[in-house]
Amino acid sequence: MSAEPVTRKQPEVERVRPCATPVTIKEISEMLMNEELARARIQELSADLREQRARGNARAARRWARMARWATRRARRYSS
């Protein structure tokens, strides 16, 4: 038996030039598009909330006006 050293041959690596547009750009653009959609949804929700608050404030004002008219009529009726 001969005691020859075992040499392992490295696999040949193929040198490839990187693409002009790497795959990560697609992922980044999709992420940016999703962020933009989320931002638009948040803006729509905040606009809806502002409108809802305005309607709620107007409703509360009408309710208090009715209450004030009722209280005025009651005070006139029972003040004699």
N, C-alpha and C positions, 0 to 999 in steps of 0.2 A: 504494500500500500504506500502510495506516495502522499506526502503531506503538502499538497499544493494549496495555497490560500484561495479561498472562494471569493471571487470578485463579482459584485453585483453590478449589473449593467443598469444605469439610470435610464428611465424611459425618456424618449426624446420629446421635448416640449415644443409645440408649434408656436412660433411667434406670430401673434395676430395684432394687427393695428386696431386701436379702439375705433368704434363707430363714431361718425360725426355727431349723431344724436344718441346719447346713451339712454338706456331703458329708464333710468331714474327721472329723466325729464318728464316722461309720460306720467309717472307716479306723482311728481311734484305738481304738474298742471292739474291732475285730477284732484289732488288735495286742495289746491288753491280754488278750484271750481267749487268743491264742497264747502270750503270756508266761506266763499262768496254767497253761496245759496243759504248757508246758515245765517250769515249776516243779514241777508235780505229778509229771511223769515223773522228774525228778531226785530228788525225795523218795522215789519208789517204788524207784528204782535204789539209792539209799543204804540204804534199809531192807533190800532184798534182799542187798546186800553185807554188811551187819551180820549178817544171818542166816547167810550163807555163811561168814563169818569164825568165827562161833560154832560152826558145824558143823565147820569145819576145825580149830579149837582143840580141840574135844572128840575128834576123830579123832586128832590128834597126841598128846593126853593118853593115849588108849587104847593107841596105838602104843608110847609110852614106858613105859607100865605093863607091857605085854607084854615089852618089851626088858628091863626091870628084873627081872621074874619069871624070864626065861630066864637072865639073868646070875647071879641068886641061885642057881638050880638048878645051873648050871654051876660056880659057886664052891664050893657044898657037895659036889658030886661030885668035884671035883679037889683039895679042900683037905686030904684025909686024908693 
